């Protein structure tokens, strides 16, 4: 297994050589959507990036197990479903199907598991019981909290001390012992929907939903956890506390890979801001290839501004490139041996090995496309370029030829 990939790990704040837990295998998990609306372009940015990571790791010879959870236990879902006068179950099914459709339209092909967390309630209850019996959690009436004072590494992912984190308390409750304690099991926040537990009817906390899922499918430790940067604290910090306290093993996850936020006019894209751009609208207008190229033109760790003007330009240029590459349709898969093509491809791989530097790799992909359009049809040169475009295009999920 060539271990030539470097990954920026939020845990160390450094680029580290990527070495998976078991040779040739990669287990990766990305926090999935709360299905209360259609997928927006901010989600699309995150999902396309991890799809490319999985495609690239597969290209490098790894067997990649890529899983994502679907948050179907959330107050917002119940509220919107009730407002729309449909049952929560039909609402969840409907929006989950929209997500599946949009994932497909976006060309997300690597996702092996996309599952509702409500299927894992039993595992959540087991984990909460485990934390209670090990003394990491405490009960106040019918609620259970994680006792952060028992886990001195709390803050290691966000690189903040407990007093710094205390300036950002996330859950308010008079029943907590420490300001940073978080709920593992709570009272039902809405009427009519609850789950059974040894502590009475209630709801699982948000963070236990992820560890119950990943530890059921991957075990106590795995390779890569992704998601948007805003999830580092408290969500991912809490996941580490839960998992490492339960298993006694560390690290829970070897590489934490976070994506920057997507903004519109400097503001986070969200329903409450009223500035949501939906994936399906953008895909309908510009197509999968241009949308993926546009999203990958941005470095995953940077925040970026959604700007339709740039997307329109990318789509126009892509269409022109594809038009110019029509002659390559006859590509018969002959092996590439041209020095120039080799050099560009080497640069492409170098960029991908350097913490998945997709903006750099997109530039090189565009260089291949533009040089390819000048290759005489039917020539070996044209064949070489076509081969390179197919290889790099597959890693990006962008079809230049076709
Ligand atoms: Zn999550």
Boltz pocket constraint, residues with backbone or C-beta under 6 A from the ligand:
constraints:
  - pocket:
      binder: B
      contacts: [[A, 30], [A, 31], [A, 32], [A, 210], [A, 235]]
      max_distance: 6.0
